[in-house]
């Protein structure tokens, strides 16, 4: 899945740069697949300029332009084509049921549903949908996606300033699924992708995205709780977070409990909605999830296996400046950017941006 209007140059063999612009980090990847292996052709990771992106929303186009141009130039990216993904509170996703009708009429039915389901004027939104399931009575279970048009326009402005051609703008779960389904092709997997300001919980089964929800508790909230409890500055708090098991720290019980409860409510909603699916495993991704003891804590809470995203067994790197140890340190951050870079290899993909 990807969302709205496929924009695809069928005759070009030029690599695509997958750019994942997070609140704290920017990840750029060029990749391809060969014999079921993901080949990294180029890679760069850099800090997002302070407050240039807030909860997935671009706030400072000029600062982002300068930073991404530096990453492109300093790491010898040659492609001029780019894909990116929108995340966090800028994306509204609803699962809706549509009655039996011809498939060509679903788009109009979804538009009517959107008027009731999304908290923004319909003419200010970019909409699309994906059929999740054909029901026995002839109806459909549909995933509706809406993004404010201004959000899309900021990304398009950014790429224009960078002289890059945007091939697609997606939502993060549809990008990351490309790598996930190569690793877990026949399982039902919950993916917890924690960034600096938001955490996205998605469920995939047999390579299909069934459910996704964003919660507003993430890495920076935990850091701030450490600052307040231990009277540390931000740098000291980040070091404390990195070096200690926060899940056995009584002083941080409130933020950990709030995070755990938010995850539980999302997974519980999924299980109520999709009674025929049992989550077999949870996979942790994103920089915010690299916490000592996080996997054990979640496994104890939910009674399932919890592991970090580690696609190294399915990845080969041709980036000469990156040794195996350095790749291992960043690989957990690259799920979205790798998926974006591989987008053109999926024939059925669509994209948000029109």
C-alpha positions as CSV (number, residue, x, y, z in Angstrom):
1,X,0.0,0.0,0.0
2,X,1.1,3.6,-0.4
3,X,-1.4,6.4,-0.9
4,X,-2.9,8.5,-3.8
5,X,-1.8,8.9,-7.5
6,X,1.1,6.8,-8.6
7,X,3.8,8.9,-10.0
8,X,6.3,6.6,-11.7
9,X,8.8,6.9,-14.5
10,X,8.8,3.4,-16.0
11,X,11.8,3.9,-18.2
12,X,14.3,5.2,-15.6
13,X,16.8,3.0,-13.9
14,X,18.0,5.9,-11.7
15,X,18.1,5.1,-8.0
16,X,15.6,6.8,-5.7
17,X,16.7,8.5,-2.5
18,X,14.4,7.6,0.4
19,X,14.4,10.5,2.8
20,X,13.0,10.0,6.3
21,X,12.8,13.4,8.0
22,X,12.2,12.9,11.7
23,X,12.0,15.3,14.6
24,X,15.5,14.6,15.7
25,X,17.2,12.7,12.8
26,X,17.3,12.8,9.0
27,X,18.0,9.5,7.2
28,X,18.8,9.2,3.5
29,X,19.2,5.9,1.7
30,X,19.7,4.6,-1.8
31,X,18.9,0.9,-2.0
32,X,17.7,-2.0,-4.3
33,X,16.9,-5.7,-4.0
34,X,18.9,-8.5,-5.6
35,X,18.0,-12.1,-5.1
36,X,15.8,-11.3,-2.1
37,X,18.6,-9.3,-0.5
38,X,18.4,-5.5,0.2
39,X,21.5,-3.8,-1.1
40,X,22.4,-0.5,0.5
41,X,24.0,1.7,-2.2
42,X,24.3,4.9,-0.2
43,X,23.5,6.1,3.3
44,X,23.6,9.3,5.4
45,X,22.2,10.2,8.8
46,X,22.3,13.6,10.3
47,X,20.7,15.6,13.1
48,X,17.5,17.5,12.2
49,X,18.0,21.3,12.8
50,X,16.5,22.3,16.1
51,X,12.7,22.8,15.9
52,X,12.8,22.5,12.1
53,X,10.4,19.6,12.4
54,X,7.9,19.3,15.3
55,X,5.8,16.2,15.6
56,X,6.1,15.4,11.9
57,X,5.3,18.9,10.7
58,X,7.9,20.9,8.8
59,X,8.3,24.3,10.5
60,X,11.6,25.6,9.0
61,X,12.0,24.8,5.3
62,X,15.1,26.9,4.9
63,X,17.0,25.1,7.7
64,X,16.0,21.7,6.4
65,X,17.0,22.6,2.9
66,X,20.5,23.6,4.0
67,X,20.9,20.4,6.2
68,X,19.7,18.0,3.5
69,X,21.8,19.6,0.8
70,X,24.9,19.2,3.0
71,X,24.0,15.5,3.5
72,X,23.5,15.0,-0.2
73,X,26.7,16.7,-1.2
74,X,29.0,15.3,1.4
75,X,27.9,11.8,0.8
76,X,27.9,11.8,-3.0
77,X,24.2,11.1,-3.7
78,X,23.8,11.3,-7.4
79,X,20.1,10.7,-7.9
80,X,17.6,13.6,-8.3
81,X,14.5,11.6,-7.5
82,X,13.2,11.3,-4.0
83,X,10.5,9.7,-1.9
84,X,9.5,10.6,1.6
85,X,7.0,9.7,4.3
86,X,4.7,11.8,6.6
87,X,4.2,10.6,10.2
88,X,2.8,11.6,13.5
89,X,-0.1,13.9,14.2
90,X,-0.2,15.2,10.6
91,X,-1.6,11.9,9.4
92,X,-5.2,10.8,10.2
93,X,-6.0,7.2,9.7
94,X,-9.4,5.7,10.2
95,X,-10.7,2.1,9.5
96,X,-14.2,2.3,8.0
97,X,-16.7,-0.1,6.7
98,X,-18.3,0.4,3.2
99,X,-21.4,-1.4,2.1
100,X,-21.6,-3.6,-1.0
101,X,-21.1,-1.5,-4.1
102,X,-19.0,-1.5,-7.3
103,X,-15.4,-0.8,-6.5
104,X,-15.3,2.2,-8.8
105,X,-17.9,3.9,-6.4
106,X,-15.9,3.3,-3.2
107,X,-13.9,6.5,-3.6
108,X,-17.0,8.6,-3.4
109,X,-18.3,6.6,-0.4
110,X,-15.0,7.1,1.3
111,X,-15.2,10.9,0.7
112,X,-18.6,10.9,2.5
113,X,-17.2,8.9,5.3
114,X,-14.2,11.3,5.6
115,X,-16.6,14.2,6.2
116,X,-17.8,12.5,9.3
117,X,-14.5,10.9,10.4
118,X,-11.7,13.4,10.0
119,X,-11.3,16.6,12.1
120,X,-10.6,19.0,9.3
121,X,-12.5,20.5,6.4
122,X,-12.6,18.0,3.5
123,X,-11.4,20.6,1.0
124,X,-8.2,21.2,3.1
125,X,-7.3,17.5,3.1
126,X,-5.6,15.1,0.7
127,X,-7.5,11.8,0.9
128,X,-7.0,8.3,-0.1
129,X,-8.0,4.8,0.9
130,X,-6.9,1.2,0.7
131,X,-9.2,-1.8,0.7
132,X,-8.1,-3.9,3.7
133,X,-10.6,-6.7,3.4
134,X,-13.5,-7.9,1.1
135,X,-16.3,-8.9,3.5
136,X,-18.5,-12.0,3.0
137,X,-21.6,-9.8,2.5
138,X,-19.9,-8.0,-0.4
139,X,-18.9,-4.9,1.6
140,X,-15.4,-3.7,2.3
141,X,-13.2,-2.8,5.3
142,X,-11.2,0.2,4.2
143,X,-8.3,2.2,5.6
144,X,-8.9,5.9,5.1
145,X,-6.0,8.3,5.2
146,X,-6.1,12.0,5.3
147,X,-3.3,14.6,5.4
148,X,-3.7,18.4,5.5
149,X,-2.8,19.8,2.1
150,X,-0.5,22.4,3.7
151,X,1.6,19.6,5.1
152,X,2.1,18.1,1.6
153,X,2.9,21.5,0.2
154,X,5.7,22.1,2.7
155,X,7.4,18.9,1.5
156,X,7.0,19.9,-2.1
157,X,8.5,23.3,-1.4
158,X,11.5,21.6,0.3
159,X,12.2,19.3,-2.6
160,X,11.8,22.2,-5.1
161,X,14.5,24.1,-3.2
162,X,16.7,21.0,-3.3
163,X,16.2,20.5,-7.0
164,X,14.8,17.1,-6.3
165,X,11.9,15.4,-8.1
166,X,9.4,14.0,-5.7
167,X,8.2,10.6,-6.9
168,X,5.9,9.9,-3.9
169,X,4.9,11.0,-0.4
170,X,3.7,8.2,1.7
171,X,2.8,7.4,5.3
172,X,5.5,5.7,7.3
173,X,3.9,2.3,7.9
174,X,3.5,1.7,4.1
175,X,7.2,2.4,3.6
176,X,8.5,0.3,6.4
177,X,6.3,-2.7,5.4
178,X,8.6,-3.3,2.4
179,X,11.4,-4.4,4.6
180,X,9.2,-6.0,7.3
181,X,7.5,-8.4,4.8
182,X,10.8,-9.6,3.5
183,X,11.8,-10.5,7.1
184,X,8.4,-11.8,8.3
185,X,6.4,-12.7,5.2
186,X,3.9,-15.1,6.8
187,X,3.5,-13.7,10.4
188,X,1.2,-11.2,12.1
189,X,3.6,-8.6,13.5
190,X,3.1,-5.5,15.7
191,X,5.7,-2.9,14.9
192,X,6.4,-0.2,17.5
193,X,8.3,2.7,15.9
194,X,9.3,5.2,18.5
195,X,10.8,8.5,17.5
196,X,11.6,11.6,19.4
197,X,8.0,13.1,19.7
198,X,5.6,10.3,18.6
199,X,5.3,6.6,18.6
200,X,3.5,4.7,15.8
201,X,2.1,1.2,16.4
202,X,1.2,-0.8,13.3
203,X,0.1,-4.3,12.7
204,X,1.0,-6.3,9.6
205,X,-0.1,-9.8,8.6
206,X,1.3,-11.7,5.6
207,X,2.9,-8.5,4.4
208,X,-0.4,-6.5,4.5
209,X,-0.9,-3.4,6.7
210,X,-4.0,-4.0,8.8
211,X,-3.9,-1.2,11.4
212,X,-1.8,1.8,12.4
213,X,-2.1,4.3,15.2
214,X,0.1,7.2,16.5
215,X,0.4,8.0,20.2
216,X,1.9,11.2,21.6
217,X,4.4,9.6,24.1
218,X,7.9,9.1,22.8
219,X,11.6,9.6,23.4
220,X,11.5,13.3,24.3
221,X,8.8,12.8,26.9
222,X,10.9,10.2,28.7
223,X,13.9,12.5,28.6
224,X,11.9,15.3,30.0
225,X,10.7,13.1,32.9
226,X,14.3,12.2,33.7
227,X,15.2,16.0,33.7
228,X,12.5,16.7,36.2
229,X,13.0,13.7,38.5
230,X,16.8,13.9,38.7
231,X,17.4,17.7,38.0
232,X,19.7,17.0,35.1
233,X,20.1,19.0,31.9
234,X,19.0,17.6,28.6
235,X,22.4,16.2,27.6
236,X,22.8,14.5,31.0
237,X,19.2,13.1,30.8
238,X,19.9,11.6,27.4
239,X,23.0,9.9,28.8
240,X,21.0,8.6,31.8
241,X,18.4,7.3,29.5
242,X,20.9,5.6,27.3
243,X,22.9,3.9,30.2
244,X,20.1,2.8,32.6
245,X,17.2,0.4,32.6
246,X,14.3,2.9,33.0
247,X,11.8,0.1,33.4
248,X,13.0,-0.8,36.9
249,X,13.3,2.9,38.0
250,X,10.6,3.7,40.5
251,X,11.0,7.5,39.9
252,X,10.0,7.0,36.2
253,X,7.1,4.7,36.9
254,X,4.5,7.3,35.8
255,X,5.8,7.9,32.3
256,X,6.6,4.2,31.7
257,X,3.1,3.3,32.8
258,X,1.5,5.9,30.6
259,X,3.5,4.7,27.6
260,X,2.6,1.1,28.3
261,X,-1.0,1.9,28.7
262,X,-1.1,3.8,25.4
263,X,0.5,0.8,23.6
264,X,-1.9,-1.6,25.3
265,X,-5.0,0.4,24.3
266,X,-3.8,0.5,20.7
267,X,-3.2,-3.3,20.6
268,X,-6.4,-4.0,22.4
269,X,-8.4,-2.0,19.9
270,X,-6.8,-4.0,17.1
271,X,-7.6,-7.3,18.7
272,X,-11.3,-6.3,19.2
273,X,-11.5,-5.1,15.6
274,X,-9.6,-8.0,14.1
275,X,-10.6,-11.0,16.2
276,X,-9.3,-13.5,13.6
277,X,-5.7,-12.3,14.0
278,X,-3.3,-13.1,16.8
279,X,-0.2,-11.0,17.1
280,X,2.8,-13.4,17.1
281,X,5.6,-11.0,17.7
282,X,6.4,-7.3,18.4
283,X,9.3,-5.6,16.6
284,X,10.9,-2.4,17.9
285,X,12.1,0.3,15.5
286,X,13.2,3.9,15.7
287,X,15.8,5.7,17.8
288,X,13.4,6.2,20.8
289,X,13.0,2.4,21.2
290,X,16.7,1.7,21.8
291,X,16.2,1.6,25.6
292,X,17.8,-1.0,27.9
293,X,15.1,-3.4,29.0
294,X,12.3,-2.1,26.7
295,X,12.0,-5.5,25.0
296,X,11.8,-7.4,28.2
297,X,9.3,-5.0,29.7
298,X,6.9,-5.2,26.8
299,X,7.3,-9.0,26.6
300,X,6.3,-9.3,30.2
301,X,3.4,-6.9,29.8
302,X,1.9,-8.5,26.7
303,X,3.1,-12.1,26.8
304,X,4.6,-12.1,23.3
305,X,8.2,-12.1,21.9
306,X,9.6,-8.6,21.5
307,X,12.7,-8.0,19.5
308,X,14.5,-5.0,17.9
309,X,14.2,-4.5,14.2
310,X,17.4,-6.0,12.9
311,X,17.3,-6.7,9.1
312,X,21.1,-7.2,8.9
313,X,20.6,-10.8,7.9
314,X,18.8,-9.6,4.8
315,X,21.0,-6.5,4.0
316,X,24.3,-6.1,2.2
317,X,26.1,-2.8,2.3
318,X,28.1,-1.4,-0.6
319,X,28.8,1.8,1.3
320,X,32.6,1.6,1.6
321,X,32.8,4.3,4.2
322,X,30.5,2.3,6.5
323,X,32.0,-0.7,8.4
324,X,29.8,-3.5,9.8
325,X,29.9,-2.1,13.3
326,X,28.7,1.3,12.2
327,X,26.0,-0.3,10.1
328,X,24.8,-2.3,13.0
329,X,24.5,0.9,15.1
330,X,22.2,2.7,12.7
331,X,20.3,-0.1,11.0
332,X,17.4,0.0,13.5
333,X,16.8,3.6,12.4
334,X,16.5,2.9,8.7
335,X,13.3,0.9,8.3
336,X,11.4,3.8,6.8
337,X,14.1,5.2,4.6
338,X,15.0,1.8,3.2
339,X,11.4,1.2,2.4
340,X,11.1,4.5,0.7
341,X,14.2,3.8,-1.4
342,X,12.7,0.5,-2.6
343,X,9.3,2.0,-3.5
344,X,9.6,1.7,-7.3
345,X,10.2,-2.0,-7.0
346,X,6.6,-2.4,-5.8
347,X,4.4,-2.2,-8.8
348,X,1.1,-1.7,-7.0
349,X,2.2,1.3,-4.9
350,X,0.5,4.6,-4.8
351,X,1.4,7.8,-3.0
352,X,-0.2,10.6,-1.0
353,X,1.0,13.5,-3.0
354,X,-0.9,14.5,-6.0
